[in-house]
């Protein structure tokens, strides 16, 4: 029962601290970039970086798996 109340209190504190985030005004810079069409460039760059990171992590995972398999076969 104590864990339930502990989780409930953590949820309440989390909700209470995030409430001021919803009171912020609209970002003028985002509206300006959206009106100029530059927001699509920003999104494309972010997606390119994320895809690059995903491919890098995948290739590192494959290399580590291959090395682990070689090491296991040598033992």
mmCIF file of the N, C-alpha and C atoms, coordinates in Angstrom:
data_MODEL
# 
_entry.id   MODEL 
# 
loop_
_atom_site.group_PDB 
_atom_site.id 
_atom_site.type_symbol 
_atom_site.label_atom_id 
_atom_site.label_alt_id 
_atom_site.label_comp_id 
_atom_site.label_asym_id 
_atom_site.label_entity_id 
_atom_site.label_seq_id 
_atom_site.pdbx_PDB_ins_code 
_atom_site.Cartn_x 
_atom_site.Cartn_y 
_atom_site.Cartn_z 
_atom_site.occupancy 
_atom_site.B_iso_or_equiv 
_atom_site.pdbx_formal_charge 
_atom_site.auth_seq_id 
_atom_site.auth_comp_id 
_atom_site.auth_asym_id 
_atom_site.auth_atom_id 
_atom_site.pdbx_PDB_model_num 
ATOM 1   N N  . UNK A 1 1  ? 0.824  -1.197  0.000   1.00 0.00 ? 1  UNK A N  1 
ATOM 2   C CA . UNK A 1 1  ? 0.000  0.000   0.000   1.00 0.00 ? 1  UNK A CA 1 
ATOM 3   C C  . UNK A 1 1  ? 0.864  1.255   0.000   1.00 0.00 ? 1  UNK A C  1 
ATOM 4   N N  . UNK A 1 2  ? 2.006  1.176   0.700   1.00 0.00 ? 2  UNK A N  1 
ATOM 5   C CA . UNK A 1 2  ? 2.893  2.332   0.775   1.00 0.00 ? 2  UNK A CA 1 
ATOM 6   C C  . UNK A 1 2  ? 3.469  2.670   -0.597  1.00 0.00 ? 2  UNK A C  1 
ATOM 7   N N  . UNK A 1 3  ? 3.783  1.632   -1.391  1.00 0.00 ? 3  UNK A N  1 
ATOM 8   C CA . UNK A 1 3  ? 4.348  1.889   -2.725  1.00 0.00 ? 3  UNK A CA 1 
ATOM 9   C C  . UNK A 1 3  ? 3.340  2.620   -3.604  1.00 0.00 ? 3  UNK A C  1 
ATOM 10  N N  . UNK A 1 4  ? 2.060  2.286   -3.455  1.00 0.00 ? 4  UNK A N  1 
ATOM 11  C CA . UNK A 1 4  ? 1.028  2.968   -4.225  1.00 0.00 ? 4  UNK A CA 1 
ATOM 12  C C  . UNK A 1 4  ? 1.028  4.460   -3.916  1.00 0.00 ? 4  UNK A C  1 
ATOM 13  N N  . UNK A 1 5  ? 1.050  4.798   -2.628  1.00 0.00 ? 5  UNK A N  1 
ATOM 14  C CA . UNK A 1 5  ? 1.027  6.215   -2.235  1.00 0.00 ? 5  UNK A CA 1 
ATOM 15  C C  . UNK A 1 5  ? 2.311  6.914   -2.647  1.00 0.00 ? 5  UNK A C  1 
ATOM 16  N N  . UNK A 1 6  ? 3.417  6.203   -2.600  1.00 0.00 ? 6  UNK A N  1 
ATOM 17  C CA . UNK A 1 6  ? 4.691  6.787   -3.015  1.00 0.00 ? 6  UNK A CA 1 
ATOM 18  C C  . UNK A 1 6  ? 4.648  7.111   -4.513  1.00 0.00 ? 6  UNK A C  1 
ATOM 19  N N  . UNK A 1 7  ? 4.129  6.188   -5.313  1.00 0.00 ? 7  UNK A N  1 
ATOM 20  C CA . UNK A 1 7  ? 4.012  6.428   -6.755  1.00 0.00 ? 7  UNK A CA 1 
ATOM 21  C C  . UNK A 1 7  ? 3.008  7.542   -7.047  1.00 0.00 ? 7  UNK A C  1 
ATOM 22  N N  . UNK A 1 8  ? 1.918  7.566   -6.296  1.00 0.00 ? 8  UNK A N  1 
ATOM 23  C CA . UNK A 1 8  ? 0.910  8.605   -6.496  1.00 0.00 ? 8  UNK A CA 1 
ATOM 24  C C  . UNK A 1 8  ? 1.474  9.986   -6.175  1.00 0.00 ? 8  UNK A C  1 
ATOM 25  N N  . UNK A 1 9  ? 2.231  10.067  -5.090  1.00 0.00 ? 9  UNK A N  1 
ATOM 26  C CA . UNK A 1 9  ? 2.840  11.358  -4.729  1.00 0.00 ? 9  UNK A CA 1 
ATOM 27  C C  . UNK A 1 9  ? 3.873  11.786  -5.763  1.00 0.00 ? 9  UNK A C  1 
ATOM 28  N N  . UNK A 1 10 ? 4.650  10.841  -6.278  1.00 0.00 ? 10 UNK A N  1 
ATOM 29  C CA . UNK A 1 10 ? 5.637  11.166  -7.311  1.00 0.00 ? 10 UNK A CA 1 
ATOM 30  C C  . UNK A 1 10 ? 4.931  11.678  -8.564  1.00 0.00 ? 10 UNK A C  1 
ATOM 31  N N  . UNK A 1 11 ? 3.802  11.061  -8.904  1.00 0.00 ? 11 UNK A N  1 
ATOM 32  C CA . UNK A 1 11 ? 3.038  11.515  -10.061 1.00 0.00 ? 11 UNK A CA 1 
ATOM 33  C C  . UNK A 1 11 ? 2.494  12.924  -9.840  1.00 0.00 ? 11 UNK A C  1 
ATOM 34  N N  . UNK A 1 12 ? 1.964  13.181  -8.653  1.00 0.00 ? 12 UNK A N  1 
ATOM 35  C CA . UNK A 1 12 ? 1.419  14.506  -8.344  1.00 0.00 ? 12 UNK A CA 1 
ATOM 36  C C  . UNK A 1 12 ? 2.510  15.579  -8.386  1.00 0.00 ? 12 UNK A C  1 
ATOM 37  N N  . UNK A 1 13 ? 3.667  15.281  -7.837  1.00 0.00 ? 13 UNK A N  1 
ATOM 38  C CA . UNK A 1 13 ? 4.774  16.240  -7.857  1.00 0.00 ? 13 UNK A CA 1 
ATOM 39  C C  . UNK A 1 13 ? 5.219  16.484  -9.296  1.00 0.00 ? 13 UNK A C  1 
ATOM 40  N N  . UNK A 1 14 ? 5.298  15.422  -10.091 1.00 0.00 ? 14 UNK A N  1 
ATOM 41  C CA . UNK A 1 14 ? 5.672  15.575  -11.492 1.00 0.00 ? 14 UNK A CA 1 
ATOM 42  C C  . UNK A 1 14 ? 4.688  16.424  -12.269 1.00 0.00 ? 14 UNK A C  1 
ATOM 43  N N  . UNK A 1 15 ? 3.407  16.195  -12.046 1.00 0.00 ? 15 UNK A N  1 
ATOM 44  C CA . UNK A 1 15 ? 2.384  16.991  -12.728 1.00 0.00 ? 15 UNK A CA 1 
ATOM 45  C C  . UNK A 1 15 ? 2.402  18.444  -12.268 1.00 0.00 ? 15 UNK A C  1 
ATOM 46  N N  . UNK A 1 16 ? 2.613  18.659  -10.975 1.00 0.00 ? 16 UNK A N  1 
ATOM 47  C CA . UNK A 1 16 ? 2.619  20.018  -10.441 1.00 0.00 ? 16 UNK A CA 1 
ATOM 48  C C  . UNK A 1 16 ? 3.818  20.807  -10.956 1.00 0.00 ? 16 UNK A C  1 
ATOM 49  N N  . UNK A 1 17 ? 4.963  20.151  -11.112 1.00 0.00 ? 17 UNK A N  1 
ATOM 50  C CA . UNK A 1 17 ? 6.141  20.873  -11.585 1.00 0.00 ? 17 UNK A CA 1 
ATOM 51  C C  . UNK A 1 17 ? 6.101  21.119  -13.086 1.00 0.00 ? 17 UNK A C  1 
ATOM 52  N N  . UNK A 1 18 ? 5.350  20.300  -13.828 1.00 0.00 ? 18 UNK A N  1 
ATOM 53  C CA . UNK A 1 18 ? 5.284  20.510  -15.268 1.00 0.00 ? 18 UNK A CA 1 
ATOM 54  C C  . UNK A 1 18 ? 4.167  21.471  -15.667 1.00 0.00 ? 18 UNK A C  1 
ATOM 55  N N  . UNK A 1 19 ? 3.297  21.824  -14.754 1.00 0.00 ? 19 UNK A N  1 
ATOM 56  C CA . UNK A 1 19 ? 2.185  22.716  -15.058 1.00 0.00 ? 19 UNK A CA 1 
ATOM 57  C C  . UNK A 1 19 ? 2.639  24.075  -15.598 1.00 0.00 ? 19 UNK A C  1 
ATOM 58  N N  . UNK A 1 20 ? 3.675  24.723  -15.049 1.00 0.00 ? 20 UNK A N  1 
ATOM 59  C CA . UNK A 1 20 ? 4.096  26.006  -15.605 1.00 0.00 ? 20 UNK A CA 1 
ATOM 60  C C  . UNK A 1 20 ? 4.587  25.916  -17.047 1.00 0.00 ? 20 UNK A C  1 
ATOM 61  N N  . UNK A 1 21 ? 4.971  24.754  -17.509 1.00 0.00 ? 21 UNK A N  1 
ATOM 62  C CA . UNK A 1 21 ? 5.434  24.620  -18.885 1.00 0.00 ? 21 UNK A CA 1 
ATOM 63  C C  . UNK A 1 21 ? 4.318  24.888  -19.886 1.00 0.00 ? 21 UNK A C  1 
ATOM 64  N N  . UNK A 1 22 ? 3.082  24.611  -19.506 1.00 0.00 ? 22 UNK A N  1 
ATOM 65  C CA . UNK A 1 22 ? 1.960  24.824  -20.405 1.00 0.00 ? 22 UNK A CA 1 
ATOM 66  C C  . UNK A 1 22 ? 1.529  26.288  -20.457 1.00 0.00 ? 22 UNK A C  1 
ATOM 67  N N  . UNK A 1 23 ? 2.036  27.106  -19.566 1.00 0.00 ? 23 UNK A N  1 
ATOM 68  C CA . UNK A 1 23 ? 1.636  28.506  -19.506 1.00 0.00 ? 23 UNK A CA 1 
ATOM 69  C C  . UNK A 1 23 ? 2.533  29.406  -20.350 1.00 0.00 ? 23 UNK A C  1 
ATOM 70  N N  . UNK A 1 24 ? 3.478  28.822  -21.066 1.00 0.00 ? 24 UNK A N  1 
ATOM 71  C CA . UNK A 1 24 ? 4.380  29.637  -21.858 1.00 0.00 ? 24 UNK A CA 1 
ATOM 72  C C  . UNK A 1 24 ? 3.684  30.154  -23.106 1.00 0.00 ? 24 UNK A C  1 
ATOM 73  N N  . UNK A 1 25 ? 4.158  31.307  -23.560 1.00 0.00 ? 25 UNK A N  1 
ATOM 74  C CA . UNK A 1 25 ? 3.596  31.896  -24.768 1.00 0.00 ? 25 UNK A CA 1 
ATOM 75  C C  . UNK A 1 25 ? 4.133  31.168  -25.992 1.00 0.00 ? 25 UNK A C  1 
ATOM 76  N N  . UNK A 1 26 ? 3.499  31.449  -27.126 1.00 0.00 ? 26 UNK A N  1 
ATOM 77  C CA . UNK A 1 26 ? 3.966  30.869  -28.375 1.00 0.00 ? 26 UNK A CA 1 
ATOM 78  C C  . UNK A 1 26 ? 5.331  31.446  -28.718 1.00 0.00 ? 26 UNK A C  1 
ATOM 79  N N  . UNK A 1 27 ? 6.195  30.608  -29.255 1.00 0.00 ? 27 UNK A N  1 
ATOM 80  C CA . UNK A 1 27 ? 7.536  31.055  -29.620 1.00 0.00 ? 27 UNK A CA 1 
ATOM 81  C C  . UNK A 1 27 ? 7.468  31.837  -30.927 1.00 0.00 ? 27 UNK A C  1 
ATOM 82  N N  . UNK A 1 28 ? 7.927  33.056  -30.878 1.00 0.00 ? 28 UNK A N  1 
ATOM 83  C CA . UNK A 1 28 ? 7.900  33.903  -32.066 1.00 0.00 ? 28 UNK A CA 1 
ATOM 84  C C  . UNK A 1 28 ? 8.873  33.393  -33.122 1.00 0.00 ? 28 UNK A C  1 
ATOM 85  N N  . UNK A 1 29 ? 10.001 32.820  -32.653 1.00 0.00 ? 29 UNK A N  1 
ATOM 86  C CA . UNK A 1 29 ? 10.995 32.322  -33.597 1.00 0.00 ? 29 UNK A CA 1 
ATOM 87  C C  . UNK A 1 29 ? 10.425 31.157  -34.406 1.00 0.00 ? 29 UNK A C  1 
ATOM 88  N N  . UNK A 1 30 ? 9.661  30.284  -33.769 1.00 0.00 ? 30 UNK A N  1 
ATOM 89  C CA . UNK A 1 30 ? 9.076  29.151  -34.479 1.00 0.00 ? 30 UNK A CA 1 
ATOM 90  C C  . UNK A 1 30 ? 8.064  29.634  -35.515 1.00 0.00 ? 30 UNK A C  1 
ATOM 91  N N  . UNK A 1 31 ? 7.275  30.631  -35.161 1.00 0.00 ? 31 UNK A N  1 
ATOM 92  C CA . UNK A 1 31 ? 6.311  31.177  -36.125 1.00 0.00 ? 31 UNK A CA 1 
ATOM 93  C C  . UNK A 1 31 ? 7.019  31.828  -37.308 1.00 0.00 ? 31 UNK A C  1 
ATOM 94  N N  . UNK A 1 32 ? 8.111  32.524  -37.029 1.00 0.00 ? 32 UNK A N  1 
ATOM 95  C CA . UNK A 1 32 ? 8.871  33.164  -38.103 1.00 0.00 ? 32 UNK A CA 1 
ATOM 96  C C  . UNK A 1 32 ? 9.485  32.123  -39.022 1.00 0.00 ? 32 UNK A C  1 
ATOM 97  N N  . UNK A 1 33 ? 10.078 31.080  -38.430 1.00 0.00 ? 33 UNK A N  1 
ATOM 98  C CA . UNK A 1 33 ? 10.695 30.034  -39.251 1.00 0.00 ? 33 UNK A CA 1 
ATOM 99  C C  . UNK A 1 33 ? 9.646  29.275  -40.052 1.00 0.00 ? 33 UNK A C  1 
ATOM 100 N N  . UNK A 1 34 ? 8.479  29.056  -39.453 1.00 0.00 ? 34 UNK A N  1 
ATOM 101 C CA . UNK A 1 34 ? 7.408  28.359  -40.151 1.00 0.00 ? 34 UNK A CA 1 
ATOM 102 C C  . UNK A 1 34 ? 6.892  29.209  -41.314 1.00 0.00 ? 34 UNK A C  1 
ATOM 103 N N  . UNK A 1 35 ? 6.788  30.510  -41.117 1.00 0.00 ? 35 UNK A N  1 
ATOM 104 C CA . UNK A 1 35 ? 6.278  31.377  -42.184 1.00 0.00 ? 35 UNK A CA 1 
ATOM 105 C C  . UNK A 1 35 ? 7.278  31.503  -43.323 1.00 0.00 ? 35 UNK A C  1 
ATOM 106 N N  . UNK A 1 36 ? 8.562  31.420  -43.021 1.00 0.00 ? 36 UNK A N  1 
ATOM 107 C CA . UNK A 1 36 ? 9.585  31.505  -44.065 1.00 0.00 ? 36 UNK A CA 1 
ATOM 108 C C  . UNK A 1 36 ? 9.868  30.158  -44.713 1.00 0.00 ? 36 UNK A C  1 
ATOM 109 N N  . UNK A 1 37 ? 9.350  29.079  -44.143 1.00 0.00 ? 37 UNK A N  1 
ATOM 110 C CA . UNK A 1 37 ? 9.596  27.756  -44.686 1.00 0.00 ? 37 UNK A CA 1 
ATOM 111 C C  . UNK A 1 37 ? 10.903 27.144  -44.214 1.00 0.00 ? 37 UNK A C  1 
ATOM 112 N N  . UNK A 1 38 ? 11.603 27.817  -43.305 1.00 0.00 ? 38 UNK A N  1 
ATOM 113 C CA . UNK A 1 38 ? 12.889 27.310  -42.831 1.00 0.00 ? 38 UNK A CA 1 
ATOM 114 C C  . UNK A 1 38 ? 12.732 26.218  -41.775 1.00 0.00 ? 38 UNK A C  1 
ATOM 115 N N  . UNK A 1 39 ? 11.550 26.089  -41.221 1.00 0.00 ? 39 UNK A N  1 
ATOM 116 C CA . UNK A 1 39 ? 11.339 25.064  -40.207 1.00 0.00 ? 39 UNK A CA 1 
ATOM 117 C C  . UNK A 1 39 ? 11.535 23.683  -40.819 1.00 0.00 ? 39 UNK A C  1 
ATOM 118 N N  . UNK A 1 40 ? 11.234 23.535  -42.105 1.00 0.00 ? 40 UNK A N  1 
ATOM 119 C CA . UNK A 1 40 ? 11.411 22.247  -42.762 1.00 0.00 ? 40 UNK A CA 1 
ATOM 120 C C  . UNK A 1 40 ? 12.893 21.903  -42.901 1.00 0.00 ? 40 UNK A C  1 
ATOM 121 N N  . UNK A 1 41 ? 13.725 22.910  -43.063 1.00 0.00 ? 41 UNK A N  1 
ATOM 122 C CA . UNK A 1 41 ? 15.171 22.685  -43.117 1.00 0.00 ? 41 UNK A CA 1 
ATOM 123 C C  . UNK A 1 41 ? 15.666 22.218  -41.759 1.00 0.00 ? 41 UNK A C  1 
ATOM 124 N N  . UNK A 1 42 ? 15.183 22.839  -40.703 1.00 0.00 ? 42 UNK A N  1 
ATOM 125 C CA . UNK A 1 42 ? 15.581 22.447  -39.346 1.00 0.00 ? 42 UNK A CA 1 
ATOM 126 C C  . UNK A 1 42 ? 15.147 21.012  -39.070 1.00 0.00 ? 42 UNK A C  1 
ATOM 127 N N  . UNK A 1 43 ? 13.927 20.670  -39.454 1.00 0.00 ? 43 UNK A N  1 
ATOM 128 C CA . UNK A 1 43 ? 13.431 19.306  -39.248 1.00 0.00 ? 43 UNK A CA 1 
ATOM 129 C C  . UNK A 1 43 ? 14.256 18.320  -40.063 1.00 0.00 ? 43 UNK A C  1 
ATOM 130 N N  . UNK A 1 44 ? 14.594 18.668  -41.292 1.00 0.00 ? 44 UNK A N  1 
ATOM 131 C CA . UNK A 1 44 ? 15.393 17.773  -42.137 1.00 0.00 ? 44 UNK A CA 1 
ATOM 132 C C  . UNK A 1 44 ? 16.781 17.548  -41.545 1.00 0.00 ? 44 UNK A C  1 
ATOM 133 N N  . UNK A 1 45 ? 17.396 18.602  -41.030 1.00 0.00 ? 45 UNK A N  1 
ATOM 134 C CA . UNK A 1 45 ? 18.721 18.458  -40.416 1.00 0.00 ? 45 UNK A CA 1 
ATOM 135 C C  . UNK A 1 45 ? 18.637 17.585  -39.171 1.00 0.00 ? 45 UNK A C  1 
ATOM 136 N N  . UNK A 1 46 ? 17.620 17.802  -38.344 1.00 0.00 ? 46 UNK A N  1 
ATOM 137 C CA . UNK A 1 46 ? 17.452 16.986  -37.131 1.00 0.00 ? 46 UNK A CA 1 
ATOM 138 C C  . UNK A 1 46 ? 17.237 15.521  -37.493 1.00 0.00 ? 46 UNK A C  1 
ATOM 139 N N  . UNK A 1 47 ? 16.399 15.263  -38.488 1.00 0.00 ? 47 UNK A N  1 
ATOM 140 C CA . UNK A 1 47 ? 16.168 13.885  -38.914 1.00 0.00 ? 47 UNK A CA 1 
ATOM 141 C C  . UNK A 1 47 ? 17.432 13.247  -39.472 1.00 0.00 ? 47 UNK A C  1 
ATOM 142 N N  . UNK A 1 48 ? 18.212 14.006  -40.227 1.00 0.00 ? 48 UNK A N  1 
ATOM 143 C CA . UNK A 1 48 ? 19.469 13.492  -40.769 1.00 0.00 ? 48 UNK A CA 1 
ATOM 144 C C  . UNK A 1 48 ? 20.425 13.110  -39.656 1.00 0.00 ? 48 UNK A C  1 
ATOM 145 N N  . UNK A 1 49 ? 20.522 13.956  -38.652 1.00 0.00 ? 49 UNK A N  1 
ATOM 146 C CA . UNK A 1 49 ? 21.407 13.665  -37.517 1.00 0.00 ? 49 UNK A CA 1 
ATOM 147 C C  . UNK A 1 49 ? 20.919 12.426  -36.769 1.00 0.00 ? 49 UNK A C  1 
ATOM 148 N N  . UNK A 1 50 ? 19.613 12.332  -36.521 1.00 0.00 ? 50 UNK A N  1 
ATOM 149 C CA . UNK A 1 50 ? 19.072 11.174  -35.808 1.00 0.00 ? 50 UNK A CA 1 
ATOM 150 C C  . UNK A 1 50 ? 19.257 9.879   -36.596 1.00 0.00 ? 50 UNK A C  1 
ATOM 151 N N  . UNK A 1 51 ? 19.035 9.926   -37.885 1.00 0.00 ? 51 UNK A N  1 
ATOM 152 C CA . UNK A 1 51 ? 19.234 8.735   -38.720 1.00 0.00 ? 51 UNK A CA 1 
ATOM 153 C C  . UNK A 1 51 ? 20.704 8.341   -38.726 1.00 0.00 ? 51 UNK A C  1 
ATOM 154 N N  . UNK A 1 52 ? 21.593 9.322   -38.809 1.00 0.00 ? 52 UNK A N  1 
ATOM 155 C CA . UNK A 1 52 ? 23.027 9.040   -38.757 1.00 0.00 ? 52 UNK A CA 1 
ATOM 156 C C  . UNK A 1 52 ? 23.432 8.402   -37.445 1.00 0.00 ? 52 UNK A C  1 
ATOM 157 N N  . UNK A 1 53 ? 22.906 8.924   -36.338 1.00 0.00 ? 53 UNK A N  1 
ATOM 158 C CA . UNK A 1 53 ? 23.213 8.333   -35.031 1.00 0.00 ? 53 UNK A CA 1 
ATOM 159 C C  . UNK A 1 53 ? 22.679 6.909   -34.936 1.00 0.00 ? 53 UNK A C  1 
ATOM 160 N N  . UNK A 1 54 ? 21.476 6.676   -35.435 1.00 0.00 ? 54 UNK A N  1 
ATOM 161 C CA . UNK A 1 54 ? 20.894 5.340   -35.413 1.00 0.00 ? 54 UNK A CA 1 
ATOM 162 C C  . UNK A 1 54 ? 21.743 4.360   -36.227 1.00 0.00 ? 54 UNK A C  1 
ATOM 163 N N  . UNK A 1 55 ? 22.175 4.776   -37.407 1.00 0.00 ? 55 UNK A N  1 
ATOM 164 C CA . UNK A 1 55 ? 23.014 3.910   -38.236 1.00 0.00 ? 55 UNK A CA 1 
ATOM 165 C C  . UNK A 1 55 ? 24.363 3.647   -37.563 1.00 0.00 ? 55 UNK A C  1 
ATOM 166 N N  . UNK A 1 56 ? 24.927 4.653   -36.921 1.00 0.00 ? 56 UNK A N  1 
ATOM 167 C CA . UNK A 1 56 ? 26.209 4.488   -36.234 1.00 0.00 ? 56 UNK A CA 1 
ATOM 168 C C  . UNK A 1 56 ? 26.081 3.495   -35.082 1.00 0.00 ? 56 UNK A C  1 
ATOM 169 N N  . UNK A 1 57 ? 25.027 3.643   -34.275 1.00 0.00 ? 57 UNK A N  1 
ATOM 170 C CA . UNK A 1 57 ? 24.830 2.738   -33.143 1.00 0.00 ? 57 UNK A CA 1 
ATOM 171 C C  . UNK A 1 57 ? 24.573 1.316   -33.641 1.00 0.00 ? 57 UNK A C  1 
ATOM 172 N N  . UNK A 1 58 ? 23.829 1.178   -34.723 1.00 0.00 ? 58 UNK A N  1 
ATOM 173 C CA . UNK A 1 58 ? 23.572 -0.144  -35.287 1.00 0.00 ? 58 UNK A CA 1 
ATOM 174 C C  . UNK A 1 58 ? 24.860 -0.793  -35.770 1.00 0.00 ? 58 UNK A C  1 
ATOM 175 N N  . UNK A 1 59 ? 25.712 -0.024  -36.447 1.00 0.00 ? 59 UNK A N  1 
ATOM 176 C CA . UNK A 1 59 ? 26.967 -0.596  -36.933 1.00 0.00 ? 59 UNK A CA 1 
ATOM 177 C C  . UNK A 1 59 ? 27.890 -0.965  -35.776 1.00 0.00 ? 59 UNK A C  1 
ATOM 178 N N  . UNK A 1 60 ? 27.939 -0.147  -34.735 1.00 0.00 ? 60 UNK A N  1 
ATOM 179 C CA . UNK A 1 60 ? 28.748 -0.465  -33.557 1.00 0.00 ? 60 UNK A CA 1 
ATOM 180 C C  . UNK A 1 60 ? 28.218 -1.729  -32.889 1.00 0.00 ? 60 UNK A C  1 
ATOM 181 N N  . UNK A 1 61 ? 26.898 -1.885  -32.819 1.00 0.00 ? 61 UNK A N  1 
ATOM 182 C CA . UNK A 1 61 ? 26.304 -3.073  -32.212 1.00 0.00 ? 61 UNK A CA 1 
ATOM 183 C C  . UNK A 1 61 ? 26.680 -4.324  -33.005 1.00 0.00 ? 61 UNK A C  1 
ATOM 184 N N  . UNK A 1 62 ? 26.645 -4.238  -34.310 1.00 0.00 ? 62 UNK A N  1 
ATOM 185 C CA . UNK A 1 62 ? 27.021 -5.388  -35.145 1.00 0.00 ? 62 UNK A CA 1 
ATOM 186 C C  . UNK A 1 62 ? 28.486 -5.760  -34.933 1.00 0.00 ? 62 UNK A C  1 
ATOM 187 N N  . UNK A 1 63 ? 29.355 -4.754  -34.867 1.00 0.00 ? 63 UNK A N  1 
ATOM 188 C CA . UNK A 1 63 ? 30.780 -5.021  -34.660 1.00 0.00 ? 63 UNK A CA 1 
ATOM 189 C C  . UNK A 1 63 ? 31.027 -5.664  -33.305 1.00 0.00 ? 63 UNK A C  1 
ATOM 190 N N  . UNK A 1 64 ? 30.349 -5.162  -32.279 1.00 0.00 ? 64 UNK A N  1 
ATOM 191 C CA . UNK A 1 64 ? 30.516 -5.726  -30.933 1.00 0.00 ? 64 UNK A CA 1 
ATOM 192 C C  . UNK A 1 64 ? 29.992 -7.159  -30.901 1.00 0.00 ? 64 UNK A C  1 
ATOM 193 N N  . UNK A 1 65 ? 28.862 -7.412  -31.541 1.00 0.00 ? 65 UNK A N  1 
ATOM 194 C CA . UNK A 1 65 ? 28.314 -8.769  -31.586 1.00 0.00 ? 65 UNK A CA 1 
ATOM 195 C C  . UNK A 1 65 ? 29.275 -9.716  -32.289 1.00 0.00 ? 65 UNK A C  1 
ATOM 196 N N  . UNK A 1 66 ? 29.865 -9.253  -33.383 1.00 0.00 ? 66 UNK A N  1 
ATOM 197 C CA . UNK A 1 66 ? 30.823 -10.082 -34.116 1.00 0.00 ? 66 UNK A CA 1 
ATOM 198 C C  . UNK A 1 66 ? 32.047 -10.369 -33.263 1.00 0.00 ? 66 UNK A C  1 
ATOM 199 N N  . UNK A 1 67 ? 32.566 -9.358  -32.566 1.00 0.00 ? 67 UNK A N  1 
ATOM 200 C CA . UNK A 1 67 ? 33.723 -9.553  -31.695 1.00 0.00 ? 67 UNK A CA 1 
ATOM 201 C C  . UNK A 1 67 ? 33.403 -10.488 -30.535 1.00 0.00 ? 67 UNK A C  1 
ATOM 202 N N  . UNK A 1 68 ? 32.204 -10.366 -29.974 1.00 0.00 ? 68 UNK A N  1 
ATOM 203 C CA . UNK A 1 68 ? 31.808 -11.267 -28.875 1.00 0.00 ? 68 UNK A CA 1 
ATOM 204 C C  . UNK A 1 68 ? 31.718 -12.706 -29.379 1.00 0.00 ? 68 UNK A C  1 
ATOM 205 N N  . UNK A 1 69 ? 31.191 -12.874 -30.577 1.00 0.00 ? 69 UNK A N  1 
ATOM 206 C CA . UNK A 1 69 ? 31.061 -14.221 -31.128 1.00 0.00 ? 69 UNK A CA 1 
ATOM 207 C C  . UNK A 1 69 ? 32.462 -14.812 -31.393 1.00 0.00 ? 69 UNK A C  1 
ATOM 208 N N  . UNK A 1 70 ? 33.388 -14.001 -31.931 1.00 0.00 ? 70 UNK A N  1 
ATOM 209 C CA . UNK A 1 70 ? 34.757 -14.476 -32.175 1.00 0.00 ? 70 UNK A CA 1 
ATOM 210 C C  . UNK A 1 70 ? 35.449 -14.816 -30.862 1.00 0.00 ? 70 UNK A C  1 
ATOM 211 N N  . UNK A 1 71 ? 35.237 -13.997 -29.844 1.00 0.00 ? 71 UNK A N  1 
ATOM 212 C CA . UNK A 1 71 ? 35.853 -14.232 -28.557 1.00 0.00 ? 71 UNK A CA 1 
ATOM 213 C C  . UNK A 1 71 ? 35.288 -15.496 -27.910 1.00 0.00 ? 71 UNK A C  1 
ATOM 214 N N  . UNK A 1 72 ? 34.008 -15.739 -28.081 1.00 0.00 ? 72 UNK A N  1 
ATOM 215 C CA . UNK A 1 72 ? 33.369 -16.932 -27.511 1.00 0.00 ? 72 UNK A CA 1 
ATOM 216 C C  . UNK A 1 72 ? 33.885 -18.188 -28.216 1.00 0.00 ? 72 UNK A C  1 
ATOM 217 N N  . UNK A 1 73 ? 34.108 -18.104 -29.529 1.00 0.00 ? 73 UNK A N  1 
ATOM 218 C CA . UNK A 1 73 ? 34.601 -19.244 -30.280 1.00 0.00 ? 73 UNK A CA 1 
ATOM 219 C C  . UNK A 1 73 ? 36.058 -19.566 -29.921 1.00 0.00 ? 73 UNK A C  1 
ATOM 220 N N  . UNK A 1 74 ? 36.838 -18.558 -29.551 1.00 0.00 ? 74 UNK A N  1 
ATOM 221 C CA . UNK A 1 74 ? 38.239 -18.779 -29.186 1.00 0.00 ? 74 UNK A CA 1 
ATOM 222 C C  . UNK A 1 74 ? 38.377 -19.405 -27.808 1.00 0.00 ? 74 UNK A C  1 
ATOM 223 N N  . UNK A 1 75 ? 37.407 -19.190 -26.949 1.00 0.00 ? 75 UNK A N  1 
ATOM 224 C CA . UNK A 1 75 ? 37.494 -19.723 -25.584 1.00 0.00 ? 75 UNK A CA 1 
ATOM 225 C C  . UNK A 1 75 ? 37.216 -21.193 -25.499 1.00 0.00 ? 75 UNK A C  1 
# 
